[in-house]
Amino acid sequence: MERISYSYDPVTLAMPLAERIKRRALETGALPEADDVRDILRELGLEELYTGKGLALHRNRHLVTLLFPREALIVDVIPSSGELSDAVEVIAYHDRELGAFVVEIVPANDLEYEGNIGLEPAIIDEKTLELKSSPVFGHFEEGKDGLHLVIDVETYERWRESGKLNTCPICGGELAWRGREAFCPECGYGVKVKD
């Protein structure tokens, strides 16, 4: 199912990008190649401006991304305003010591965000292809009450079992839940659980 992209700021692009990379690793048993990530970025509404010399540059009206495919896939997501303190990195790599594929979103500004965005990185066992962590990645949808991170029931259940259900997966603030929806007064984003 094709979704409309709401890539207004770095986190609204990084979360669905990390989700798609995680899903690809779970389905194929490997991290996507750089060309696959370039395709994902285009699907998320970014225009490819340049590729060569070990990097790819994409942009939309609000964001610029730099893809560095080396031993790890690194995608820097920067607001087009150039405000580097809001920038994030999506990093995907094979951790041989853990025997796992890891996908994480790391903020450029450690003062604003504490730790990973998405609560914790996706850690996928390379042999069993089981998810060994509780990442909270998804896509964004806009509604009458603002922008919401939309997650599936399986992600919600893992999140609940981790004991971090009241922690905002975007900024680390405290979520206020009402049924299957939550709102974070600190960052202004909501979270919705959908089947």
C-alpha positions as CSV (number, residue, x, y, z in Angstrom):
1,M,0.0,0.0,0.0
2,E,1.5,3.3,-1.1
3,R,1.4,6.0,1.6
4,I,1.5,9.8,1.3
5,S,4.7,11.1,2.6
6,Y,4.6,13.7,5.4
7,S,8.3,14.5,5.3
8,Y,8.3,17.9,7.0
9,D,11.2,17.5,9.4
10,P,14.0,15.0,9.8
11,V,12.2,12.6,12.2
12,T,9.1,12.4,9.9
13,L,11.4,11.0,7.2
14,A,13.7,9.0,9.4
15,M,11.0,6.9,11.1
16,P,9.4,5.5,7.9
17,L,12.9,5.0,6.3
18,A,14.1,3.0,9.3
19,E,10.8,1.0,9.3
20,R,11.3,0.1,5.6
21,I,15.0,-0.9,6.1
22,K,14.0,-3.0,9.2
23,R,11.2,-4.7,7.2
24,R,13.5,-5.4,4.3
25,A,16.1,-7.0,6.6
26,L,13.4,-9.1,8.3
27,E,12.0,-10.3,4.9
28,T,15.3,-10.9,3.0
29,G,17.9,-11.6,5.7
30,A,20.1,-8.8,4.5
31,L,20.3,-5.0,4.7
32,P,19.1,-3.3,1.5
33,E,21.7,-2.1,-1.0
34,A,22.3,1.6,-1.6
35,D,20.2,1.5,-4.8
36,D,17.3,0.0,-2.7
37,V,17.6,2.8,-0.2
38,R,17.7,5.4,-3.0
39,D,14.4,3.9,-4.3
40,I,12.9,4.1,-0.8
41,L,13.9,7.8,-0.5
42,R,12.2,8.5,-3.9
43,E,9.0,6.6,-2.7
44,L,9.0,8.8,0.4
45,G,8.8,11.8,-1.8
46,L,12.4,13.0,-2.3
47,E,13.9,13.9,-5.6
48,E,17.4,12.5,-6.4
49,L,19.8,15.3,-7.2
50,Y,23.1,13.6,-7.4
51,T,24.7,10.2,-7.1
52,G,28.4,9.4,-7.5
53,K,31.7,9.4,-5.6
54,G,30.3,7.2,-2.8
55,L,27.2,9.3,-2.0
56,A,23.7,10.2,-3.1
57,L,21.9,13.5,-2.5
58,H,18.1,13.7,-2.3
59,R,15.8,16.5,-1.4
60,N,12.2,17.7,-1.1
61,R,10.9,21.2,-0.1
62,H,11.7,20.6,3.6
63,L,14.6,18.2,3.8
64,V,18.0,17.2,2.3
65,T,19.4,13.7,2.6
66,L,22.9,12.4,2.1
67,L,23.3,8.6,1.6
68,F,26.7,7.1,2.4
69,P,26.8,3.4,1.5
70,R,29.9,2.1,3.0
71,E,30.3,-0.8,5.5
72,A,27.2,0.7,7.1
73,L,24.3,2.4,5.4
74,I,24.2,6.0,6.7
75,V,21.5,8.4,5.7
76,D,21.9,12.0,7.1
77,V,18.5,13.8,7.2
78,I,18.9,17.6,7.4
79,P,16.3,20.3,7.3
80,S,16.6,22.4,4.2
81,S,16.8,25.4,6.6
82,G,20.3,24.1,7.4
83,E,19.5,23.8,11.1
84,L,22.0,21.0,11.9
85,S,20.8,20.7,15.5
86,D,17.5,19.2,14.1
87,A,19.3,16.7,11.9
88,V,19.2,12.9,12.4
89,E,21.1,9.9,11.0
90,V,19.5,6.6,10.0
91,I,22.2,4.0,10.4
92,A,21.9,0.3,9.3
93,Y,24.8,-2.1,9.7
94,H,25.7,-5.8,10.3
95,D,27.1,-6.2,13.8
96,R,29.2,-9.4,13.5
97,E,29.8,-9.5,17.3
98,L,26.1,-9.6,18.0
99,G,25.3,-11.7,15.0
100,A,22.6,-9.2,14.1
101,F,21.5,-6.5,11.7
102,V,21.0,-3.2,13.5
103,V,18.9,-0.2,12.3
104,E,18.8,2.9,14.4
105,I,18.0,6.6,14.3
106,V,20.6,8.8,16.1
107,P,19.9,12.5,16.6
108,A,22.6,15.0,15.7
109,N,21.6,17.0,18.8
110,D,22.2,14.8,21.9
111,L,21.0,17.5,24.2
112,E,17.5,17.6,22.8
113,Y,17.0,13.8,22.4
114,E,18.2,11.3,25.0
115,G,19.4,8.2,23.2
116,N,17.9,6.8,20.0
117,I,14.8,8.1,18.3
118,G,12.4,5.2,18.2
119,L,13.2,4.3,21.8
120,E,15.7,1.7,20.8
121,P,17.4,0.4,17.7
122,A,16.0,-2.5,15.7
123,I,18.2,-5.6,16.4
124,I,17.5,-8.5,14.0
125,D,19.1,-11.9,14.6
126,E,21.0,-12.7,11.4
127,K,20.2,-16.5,11.7
128,T,16.6,-16.6,12.9
129,L,15.6,-13.2,11.4
130,E,13.7,-12.5,14.7
131,L,13.4,-9.0,16.1
132,K,15.4,-9.0,19.4
133,S,14.4,-5.5,20.5
134,S,11.4,-3.2,20.7
135,P,11.8,-0.4,18.2
136,V,8.9,2.0,17.6
137,F,9.2,2.8,13.9
138,G,6.3,3.6,11.6
139,H,5.0,6.2,9.2
140,F,3.3,9.5,9.7
141,E,-0.2,10.5,8.9
142,E,-1.8,13.9,9.2
143,G,-5.2,14.3,10.8
144,K,-7.4,17.0,12.2
145,D,-5.5,16.9,15.5
146,G,-2.0,17.0,14.0
147,L,0.7,14.7,12.8
148,H,0.8,11.1,14.2
149,L,3.3,8.3,14.1
150,V,1.3,5.3,12.9
151,I,2.4,1.9,14.2
152,D,1.0,-1.6,13.8
153,V,-0.4,-3.8,16.5
154,E,2.7,-6.0,16.6
155,T,4.9,-2.9,17.2
156,Y,2.5,-1.7,19.9
157,E,2.6,-5.1,21.7
158,R,6.4,-5.2,21.7
159,W,6.5,-1.6,23.0
160,R,4.0,-2.4,25.8
161,E,6.0,-5.5,26.8
162,S,9.2,-3.4,27.0
163,G,7.6,-1.3,29.7
164,K,8.3,2.0,27.8
165,L,4.7,2.6,26.6
166,N,4.5,6.0,28.3
167,T,7.8,7.3,26.7
168,C,7.5,9.2,23.5
169,P,9.4,7.4,20.8
170,I,10.3,10.7,19.1
171,C,11.5,13.0,21.9
172,G,11.5,10.9,25.1
173,G,8.8,12.9,26.7
174,E,5.8,11.5,28.5
175,L,2.9,10.3,26.4
176,A,-0.8,10.8,27.4
177,W,-2.8,7.8,26.1
178,R,-6.5,7.7,25.2
179,G,-7.5,4.3,23.8
180,R,-5.3,3.5,20.8
181,E,-3.9,7.0,20.5
182,A,-1.4,9.0,22.4
183,F,-0.2,12.6,22.4
184,C,3.2,14.1,23.5
185,P,2.9,17.6,24.9
186,E,6.7,18.1,24.6
187,C,7.2,17.5,20.9
188,G,3.6,17.9,19.7
189,Y,3.4,14.5,17.8
190,G,0.8,11.9,18.4
191,V,1.0,8.1,18.1
192,K,-1.8,5.9,16.6
193,V,-2.1,2.2,16.6
194,K,-3.6,0.7,13.5
195,D,-4.3,-2.9,12.4
